[in-house]
Amino acid sequence: MGHEIDSVEMFFFPFVGGGHQIPMIDTARVFAKHGAKSTILTTPSNALQFQNSITRDQKSNVPITIQILTTPEDTEITDTDMSAGPFIDTSILLEPLKQFLVQNRPDCIVIDMFHRWAGDIIDELEIPRVIFNGNGCFPRCVIENTRNHVVLENLSSDSEPYVVPGLPDRIEMTRSQVPIFMRNPTQTAQFAERMKKLEGKCFGTIINSFYDLEPAYADYTRNELGTKAWIVGPVSLCNRSLEDKKERGKQPTIDEQSCLNWLNSKKPNSVIYISFGSVARLSIKQLKEIAYGLEASDQSFIWVVGKILNSSKEEETGSGNWVLDEFEQKMKEMDKGLIFRGWAPQLLILEHEAIGGFMTHCGWNSTLESVCAGVPMITWPLSAEQFTNEKLVTDVLRIGVQVGSKEWGSFDEERKELVGREKVELAVKKLMKSEEADEMRRKVKVIAENAKRAVVEGGTSYGDIDSLIQGLKTRRIASQV
């Protein structure tokens, strides 16, 4: 039998926001490199953001293609510039997806959990559906056990700590760190119901993590929560070439060469990198505190300032931003720091030996990328499952310092409390200049080695990828009999 007939065909249907789209594209590329015929289903404007890396893969004979789903009158989903929030409705793609699947039946389709509407039509067509949820095993365990065993309304206040029962480690949370919808029993029940429906009939779940990072939680996810999971990450490690690293997501808003030249002039582990991901928005007041804290810490830095909260276009160019402009000017003159506005080539920066720490919102992609680069973190969670990721980094792995962010909020809402400049300064000094920092750096370097081992032949993630491909082959043969 020729390879053609034999190869498994997989479709990948990523969500539109950067934090979900980027790892799903990497996942499709990883499966293709393992010989699965991979097709990415996407819209015209989204395709532009990863077209180049796919073209490079095709030139190296990797079996991967992009399939454009065109919507009626070519209406595009709004706000698809990598900063799309999780509640963007993508159901305009229902008809085009259905038509394509009726004519092309893959061995499975991997869909992002945020395409909440897609499960039904895929199940109707009896195509095996694999879910991609964008985070690790640990948050899943924390959230499930909180939901099943903690009555949040019984806590005396938002700041009263509770221990999440039944976990391998002692994990303490407060109600203020839990997503708003989980604090309301009715909404929690609805959410649970939706997840059950989503995962109930699915073939399984792909998790972008690696066994050695969270072994107790990988086992817990599979054995206690009963999730059929293939743990296949860190998928970001499939970006080997300079171009892949440079173009991941959007085109950088700064020339990466001048950025790397600047880093080359700095001592190893002397620069802190600061970024809050593609979605979060901080207020001007909060950005000011970060600026003053950085200045007081006297540490060299690269700071990626994303979108600013509540700012109209005038404000972004006008008075609201003068604080940053003035700060930026001063830091340039002192050769202390670089400020990016927009998008930065994060993988390239984190891998540079001058980087000694990463101040992060603890999005799962950033967390994994920091771990893979062997860089310890200052954790500043804001939204989604970021507060649980923080606990993994600081309490379980012990490779990070908490800045003191206590309040879960939607990505585009202002926090009641600012994280003050003293906290920022303290966290930076602790991560960059203390004895315990050396210990964290040693630990994270070991984890980085384990990550690289997981994705090569003989590694756990490598094995899980092959086992999913094998499972799909077996299923196909069985259904043909």
Secondary structure by P-SEA (a helix, b strand, c coil): ccccccbbbbbbbbccccccaaaaaaaaaaaaaaccbbbbbbcaaaaaacaaaaaaaaaaccbbbbbbbcccccccccccccccccccccccaaaaaaaaaaaccccbbbbbcccccaaaaaaaaccbbbbbccccaaaaaaaaaaaccccccccccccbbbbbccccccccccccccccccccaaaaaaaaaaaaaacccccbbbbcccccccaaaaaaaccccccccccccccccccccaaaaaaccccccccaaaaaaaaaacccccbbbbbccccccccaaaaaaaaaaaaaacccbbbbbccccccccccccccccaaaaaaaaaaaaaccccccccccaaaaaaaccccccccccccaaaaaaaaaacccccccccccaaaaaaaaacccccccccccccccccccccccccccaaaaaaaaaaacccaaaaaaaaaaaaaaaaaaaaaccccaaaaaaaaaaaaaaaaaaaaac
